[in-house]
């Protein structure tokens, strides 16, 4: 659903079904913004965030998660995520975050 909404808004989207693939896709396409779920197979979202930071310190990343623990949110932000969006989320919030990330790229 989110992919379709972003495509309808004019964004060119790349997806990955697991953390390892997410790192590979980022390395191949260097997108202007990344929406990253914490809960992914292979590498979780925080491990992917660390990998992206090593690959590209200027990567623009927002985390999507249903995990509202302050320690998880703090770690994501301290590790370089520009935003942390809690699920369930309002689509307009995600669109606004993506717009901000792309504008800052």
Rosetta silent file (secondary structure, phi, psi, omega in degrees, C-alpha in Angstrom):
SEQUENCE: XXXXXXXXXXXXXXXXXXXXXXXXXXXXXXXXXXXXXXXXXXXXXXXXXXXXXXXXXXXXXXXXXXXXXXXXXXXXXXXXXXXXXXXXXXXXXXXXXXXXXXXXX
SCORE:     score description
SCORE:     0.000 S_00000001
   1 L     0.000  -48.070 -178.594    0.000    0.000    0.000 S_00000001
   2 H   -62.977  -40.259  177.761    2.725    2.473    0.974 S_00000001
   3 H   -58.335  -47.149 -178.682    4.681    1.718   -2.172 S_00000001
   4 H   -63.009  -41.796  179.420    1.658    2.497   -4.346 S_00000001
   5 H   -62.287  -44.532  179.741    0.935    5.730   -2.489 S_00000001
   6 H   -67.064  -40.302  176.732    4.532    6.911   -2.897 S_00000001
   7 H   -63.609  -41.800  178.306    4.586    5.932   -6.584 S_00000001
   8 H   -62.796  -25.763  178.960    1.287    7.773   -7.107 S_00000001
   9 L   -86.419    1.537  174.267    2.976   10.792   -5.515 S_00000001
  10 L   100.144    5.398 -179.713    5.726   10.605   -8.159 S_00000001
  11 L   -86.570  143.292  174.161    8.481    8.769   -6.313 S_00000001
  12 L   -90.587  116.784 -169.759   10.606    6.075   -7.956 S_00000001
  13 L  -108.446  138.127  169.749   10.546    3.218   -5.436 S_00000001
  14 L  -119.508  139.315  179.579   12.931    0.328   -4.787 S_00000001
  15 L  -124.060  161.540  176.207   11.962   -2.337   -2.264 S_00000001
  16 L  -142.670  140.798 -178.470   13.731   -5.089   -0.367 S_00000001
  17 L   -92.168   -8.108  177.645   12.224   -8.035    1.480 S_00000001
  18 E  -150.297  166.733 -176.273   15.121   -8.413    3.912 S_00000001
  19 H   -63.242  -39.873  179.165   17.918   -6.375    5.428 S_00000001
  20 H   -62.346  -42.760  177.919   20.719   -7.829    3.325 S_00000001
  21 H   -66.612  -36.298  178.455   18.869   -7.019    0.138 S_00000001
  22 H   -59.812  -42.693  178.583   18.131   -3.518    1.443 S_00000001
  23 H   -63.882  -43.825  179.091   21.863   -2.833    1.811 S_00000001
  24 H   -62.231  -47.307 -179.580   22.515   -4.172   -1.706 S_00000001
  25 H   -60.659  -41.849  178.799   19.670   -2.140   -3.223 S_00000001
  26 H   -61.955  -46.136 -179.681   20.945    1.008   -1.518 S_00000001
  27 H   -60.827  -33.525 -179.094   24.467    0.420   -2.813 S_00000001
  28 H   -80.600  -31.983 -171.441   23.208   -0.053   -6.365 S_00000001
  29 H  -116.415  -17.303  179.923   20.755    2.837   -6.532 S_00000001
  30 L    42.159   65.285 -177.947   21.771    5.395   -3.855 S_00000001
  31 L   -67.614  161.749  178.298   18.233    6.713   -3.348 S_00000001
  32 L   -71.375  -25.630 -177.995   17.484   10.188   -2.053 S_00000001
  33 L  -151.292  152.578  179.515   15.587    8.728    0.917 S_00000001
  34 E  -130.362  129.658  168.162   15.124    5.410    2.701 S_00000001
  35 E  -103.962  122.516 -169.860   12.133    4.159    4.686 S_00000001
  36 E  -127.722  123.059  176.647   13.386    1.331    6.826 S_00000001
  37 E   -83.516  141.018  177.411   11.361   -1.066    8.978 S_00000001
  38 L   -67.027  -41.910 -175.038   13.013   -2.238   12.192 S_00000001
  39 L   -90.429   95.648  176.953   11.559   -5.743   11.859 S_00000001
  40 L  -135.273  149.762  175.521   13.143   -7.359    8.812 S_00000001
  41 E   -71.713  163.691  177.211   14.585  -10.814    8.253 S_00000001
  42 L    74.210  -73.550  172.935   18.317  -11.426    7.859 S_00000001
  43 L  -121.672  132.773  177.315   19.429   -7.994    9.154 S_00000001
  44 L   -76.259  172.295 -175.323   17.076   -5.905   11.248 S_00000001
  45 H   -58.890  -36.588  179.149   16.487   -2.251   10.453 S_00000001
  46 H   -68.483  -38.765  176.595   19.077   -0.994   12.921 S_00000001
  47 H   -64.215  -38.895  176.875   21.761   -3.249   11.433 S_00000001
  48 H   -65.440  -42.586  178.221   20.818   -1.964    7.971 S_00000001
  49 H   -57.688  -45.235  177.824   20.990    1.619    9.253 S_00000001
  50 H   -59.820  -43.773 -179.449   24.541    0.981   10.568 S_00000001
  51 H   -64.080  -41.976  178.878   25.532   -0.536    7.206 S_00000001
  52 H   -64.371  -39.966  178.637   24.075    2.407    5.279 S_00000001
  53 H   -62.418  -39.746  177.487   25.912    4.862    7.532 S_00000001
  54 H   -66.937  -39.342 -178.311   29.214    3.078    6.853 S_00000001
  55 H   -72.768  -41.077 -173.636   28.484    3.051    3.117 S_00000001
  56 L  -151.148   94.748 -178.371   27.140    6.609    2.926 S_00000001
  57 L   -58.895  -18.101 -179.702   27.253    8.885    5.985 S_00000001
  58 L   -96.108    7.008  179.248   24.858   11.289    4.247 S_00000001
  59 L   -56.120  136.214 -179.974   22.100    8.680    3.652 S_00000001
  60 L  -100.195  112.927 -170.724   18.676   10.095    4.542 S_00000001
  61 E  -130.592  134.471  169.636   16.785    7.459    6.553 S_00000001
  62 E  -119.333  138.870  179.684   13.484    7.303    8.392 S_00000001
  63 E   -98.018  135.734  171.368   12.594    4.304   10.522 S_00000001
  64 E  -110.571  131.313 -179.383    9.117    2.766   10.546 S_00000001
  65 E  -160.524  150.215  171.428    8.338    0.567   13.535 S_00000001
  66 L   -91.261   -4.063 -178.670    5.645   -0.741   15.796 S_00000001
  67 L   -87.257  109.251 -176.358    8.221   -0.866   18.611 S_00000001
  68 L   -96.950   12.940  178.583    7.641    2.179   20.789 S_00000001
  69 L   -62.979  132.034 -179.131   10.373    1.410   23.335 S_00000001
  70 H   -59.242  -32.921 -179.128   12.301    4.586   24.050 S_00000001
  71 H   -65.781  -37.032  178.883   15.581    2.658   23.866 S_00000001
  72 H   -70.069  -45.284  178.870   14.854    1.572   20.267 S_00000001
  73 H   -61.742  -46.194 -179.926   13.805    5.064   19.209 S_00000001
  74 H   -60.427  -44.904 -179.839   16.871    6.582   20.896 S_00000001
  75 H   -62.494  -41.381 -179.845   19.232    4.073   19.264 S_00000001
  76 H   -63.200  -46.415 -179.081   17.747    4.727   15.825 S_00000001
  77 H   -68.053  -42.886  178.845   18.053    8.496   16.137 S_00000001
  78 H   -66.171  -24.201 -179.683   21.539    8.313   17.677 S_00000001
  79 L   -88.085   -0.611  173.119   22.585    5.983   14.858 S_00000001
  80 L   114.911    2.685  175.481   21.633    8.522   12.223 S_00000001
  81 L   -70.001  135.891  179.048   17.950    8.098   11.412 S_00000001
  82 L   -79.900  -21.554 -178.983   16.414   11.463   10.629 S_00000001
  83 E  -153.970  157.993  177.294   12.958   10.391   11.793 S_00000001
  84 E  -133.693  114.611 -176.875   11.180    7.564   13.616 S_00000001
  85 E  -109.402  121.033 -179.870    7.584    6.880   12.613 S_00000001
  86 E   -83.400  138.557  172.948    5.505    4.646   14.858 S_00000001
  87 L   -85.877  147.107   -6.706    3.030    2.168   13.397 S_00000001
  88 L   -71.413  144.405 -176.654    0.201    2.468   12.874 S_00000001
  89 L  -116.223  159.441  173.727    1.042    5.651   11.038 S_00000001
  90 L   -87.081  131.553 -177.442   -0.894    8.239    9.122 S_00000001
  91 H   -57.074  -36.642 -179.975    0.042    8.166    5.431 S_00000001
  92 H   -63.208  -32.089  176.665    0.304   11.954    5.370 S_00000001
  93 H   -65.490  -43.462  179.580    3.006   11.724    8.052 S_00000001
  94 H   -65.559  -44.302  178.900    5.035    9.319    5.914 S_00000001
  95 H   -60.716  -41.294  178.587    4.590   11.490    2.813 S_00000001
  96 H   -64.921  -41.451  178.569    5.712   14.553    4.750 S_00000001
  97 H   -63.947  -46.285  179.154    8.755   12.718    6.099 S_00000001
  98 H   -61.231  -43.656  178.332    9.737   11.468    2.639 S_00000001
  99 H   -58.469  -43.712  178.569    9.319   14.960    1.219 S_00000001
 100 H   -64.389  -42.617 -179.750   11.591   16.355    3.961 S_00000001
 101 H   -63.462  -45.159 -179.331   14.211   13.646    3.423 S_00000001
 102 H   -65.302  -41.195 -179.986   14.277   14.184   -0.337 S_00000001
 103 H   -63.382  -30.766 -178.547   14.459   17.962    0.055 S_00000001
 104 H   -84.176  -11.062 -177.044   17.473   17.574    2.357 S_00000001
 105 L   -72.038    0.000    0.000   19.291   15.240   -0.058 S_00000001
